[in-house]
């Protein structure tokens, strides 16, 4: 294993995965590891356990890996922290595959998540029928509509207003889309309540 910092720095600048040949000491050197992961995120797998717990190092790696693949080698501890997961969502919604249920079941977290990346909705099934969460998701990313609850997909008004919003994106159209989602959400909630009451002994 190489233990000369200057030689290893030169090596990872040429080929980031050369970090695998570095000594344990240098795999735990922040400067060396940041140099490597900033060039190829997959180099994170060779970093020390301590550096795989560092927010800055892991985010740098994720930005330089295919669809955030570097998250695979990050410490599990990081995914429990909203202050890591939310910035990571800007890189890839797949970070939510590693997030604990406590975060995924939090409505406050869900709202912040879809504002940053509408596609995050696919990993938040608890909120695919929540019109406010859905609104924030599809305003930022109309494609997220593929993940919304049946009540919204079945609403011709919601579908029409989303299409118009996607076409011209005016504030007026945004307000109309919001209203259509609220109406469809209220109707679905009312129908669910009526069914529950009817089924009660």
FIGUTOR-348377 format. One record per residue (C-alpha): residue number from 1; chain; residue in one letter; x, y, z. Coordinates in steps of 0.05 Angstrom, whole numbers. Layout:
<recs>
[NUM A A [X Y Z]] ...
</recs>
This chain:
<recs>
[1 A X [0 0 0]] [2 A X [24 70 -16]] [3 A X [36 114 44]] [4 A X [67 175 10]] [5 A X [13 229 9]] [6 A X [40 267 -51]] [7 A X [47 204 -93]] [8 A X [-24 182 -75]] [9 A X [-53 250 -90]] [10 A X [-20 249 -158]] [11 A X [-46 179 -170]] [12 A X [-119 194 -152]] [13 A X [-117 256 -195]] [14 A X [-101 211 -254]] [15 A X [-147 154 -234]] [16 A X [-191 163 -172]] [17 A X [-199 89 -159]] [18 A X [-124 85 -144]] [19 A X [-147 103 -74]] [20 A X [-155 28 -65]] [21 A X [-79 22 -66]] [22 A X [-69 75 -12]] [23 A X [-50 59 59]] [24 A X [-104 57 113]] [25 A X [-76 123 139]] [26 A X [-85 158 72]] [27 A X [-154 127 61]] [28 A X [-172 165 124]] [29 A X [-139 230 100]] [30 A X [-194 280 83]] [31 A X [-155 317 30]] [32 A X [-136 253 -7]] [33 A X [-206 223 -4]] [34 A X [-240 288 -26]] [35 A X [-192 292 -85]] [36 A X [-210 221 -105]] [37 A X [-286 224 -96]] [38 A X [-290 292 -131]] [39 A X [-263 257 -193]] [40 A X [-301 191 -186]] [41 A X [-353 180 -132]] [42 A X [-343 105 -131]] [43 A X [-276 117 -97]] [44 A X [-316 128 -33]] [45 A X [-318 52 -23]] [46 A X [-243 55 -7]] [47 A X [-248 112 43]] [48 A X [-243 101 118]] [49 A X [-306 87 157]] [50 A X [-298 155 191]] [51 A X [-298 193 125]] [52 A X [-357 152 99]] [53 A X [-395 184 157]] [54 A X [-376 255 134]] [55 A X [-432 293 101]] [56 A X [-387 336 56]] [57 A X [-347 276 32]] [58 A X [-407 233 16]] [59 A X [-444 290 -20]] [60 A X [-381 303 -62]] [61 A X [-378 230 -80]] [62 A X [-452 226 -98]] [63 A X [-446 286 -144]] [64 A X [-392 248 -182]] [65 A X [-424 180 -187]] [66 A X [-478 153 -233]] [67 A X [-547 171 -204]] [68 A X [-518 177 -134]] [69 A X [-491 107 -133]] [70 A X [-439 128 -81]] [71 A X [-494 129 -29]] [72 A X [-485 54 -27]] [73 A X [-419 62 10]] [74 A X [-441 118 57]] [75 A X [-450 104 131]] [76 A X [-521 85 152]] [77 A X [-517 139 206]] [78 A X [-519 194 153]] [79 A X [-587 172 126]] [80 A X [-620 184 193]] [81 A X [-606 259 186]] [82 A X [-653 303 147]] [83 A X [-596 355 140]] [84 A X [-560 303 98]] [85 A X [-618 270 61]] [86 A X [-650 334 37]] [87 A X [-588 363 3]] [88 A X [-574 293 -24]] [89 A X [-643 293 -57]] [90 A X [-619 348 -104]] [91 A X [-569 297 -131]] [92 A X [-615 237 -134]] [93 A X [-682 216 -107]] [94 A X [-653 147 -97]] [95 A X [-622 171 -31]] [96 A X [-691 156 -2]] [97 A X [-679 82 -13]] [98 A X [-630 86 46]] [99 A X [-672 132 90]] [100 A X [-704 103 153]] [101 A X [-779 96 159]] [102 A X [-782 150 212]] [103 A X [-762 201 160]] [104 A X [-805 172 104]] [105 A X [-867 174 149]] [106 A X [-857 247 168]] [107 A X [-903 295 131]] [108 A X [-858 355 144]] [109 A X [-799 317 114]] [110 A X [-842 295 55]] [111 A X [-862 366 39]] [112 A X [-790 390 40]] [113 A X [-767 330 0]] [114 A X [-814 339 -58]] [115 A X [-800 413 -62]] [116 A X [-727 396 -75]] [117 A X [-741 337 -121]] [118 A X [-811 321 -144]] [119 A X [-790 250 -163]] [120 A X [-780 237 -89]] [121 A X [-855 224 -86]] [122 A X [-844 154 -113]] [123 A X [-809 136 -48]] [124 A X [-862 168 -4]] [125 A X [-924 124 -11]] [126 A X [-955 151 54]] [127 A X [-964 219 20]] [128 A X [-984 201 -51]] [129 A X [-1057 217 -32]] [130 A X [-1039 281 5]] [131 A X [-1059 337 -42]] [132 A X [-1010 388 -13]] [133 A X [-950 341 -19]] [134 A X [-973 321 -89]] [135 A X [-980 394 -109]] [136 A X [-909 411 -88]] [137 A X [-883 350 -124]] [138 A X [-917 360 -191]] [139 A X [-907 436 -193]] [140 A X [-832 423 -192]] [141 A X [-835 360 -233]] [142 A X [-898 344 -273]] [143 A X [-871 274 -286]] [144 A X [-882 259 -212]] [145 A X [-957 254 -229]] [146 A X [-943 181 -247]] [147 A X [-934 168 -172]] [148 A X [-997 203 -145]] [149 A X [-1057 168 -115]] [150 A X [-1115 142 -156]] [151 A X [-1162 199 -134]] [152 A X [-1117 249 -170]] [153 A X [-1103 207 -231]] [154 A X [-1178 193 -240]] [155 A X [-1196 267 -236]] [156 A X [-1205 296 -305]] [157 A X [-1201 366 -276]] [158 A X [-1133 353 -243]] [159 A X [-1107 321 -307]] [160 A X [-1131 380 -349]] [161 A X [-1103 433 -302]] [162 A X [-1036 397 -297]] [163 A X [-1032 395 -372]] [164 A X [-1047 469 -377]] [165 A X [-997 485 -322]] [166 A X [-943 444 -356]] [167 A X [-956 482 -420]] [168 A X [-956 554 -395]] [169 A X [-936 552 -321]] [170 A X [-970 617 -302]] [171 A X [-986 635 -230]] [172 A X [-1060 633 -247]] [173 A X [-1053 562 -275]] [174 A X [-1014 542 -214]] [175 A X [-1071 567 -170]] [176 A X [-1122 529 -211]] [177 A X [-1081 465 -206]] [178 A X [-1076 474 -131]] [179 A X [-1152 483 -126]] [180 A X [-1165 422 -170]] [181 A X [-1120 379 -126]] [182 A X [-1152 405 -62]] [183 A X [-1222 389 -89]] [184 A X [-1202 319 -112]] [185 A X [-1167 306 -45]] [186 A X [-1228 329 -5]] [187 A X [-1275 286 -47]] [188 A X [-1231 225 -37]] [189 A X [-1226 238 39]] [190 A X [-1302 246 43]] [191 A X [-1314 182 4]] [192 A X [-1266 145 49]] [193 A X [-1300 171 111]] [194 A X [-1369 153 85]] [195 A X [-1346 82 70]] [196 A X [-1314 75 138]] [197 A X [-1378 99 172]] [198 A X [-1421 53 130]] [199 A X [-1377 -7 147]] [200 A X [-1376 8 222]] [201 A X [-1418 -41 265]] 
</recs>
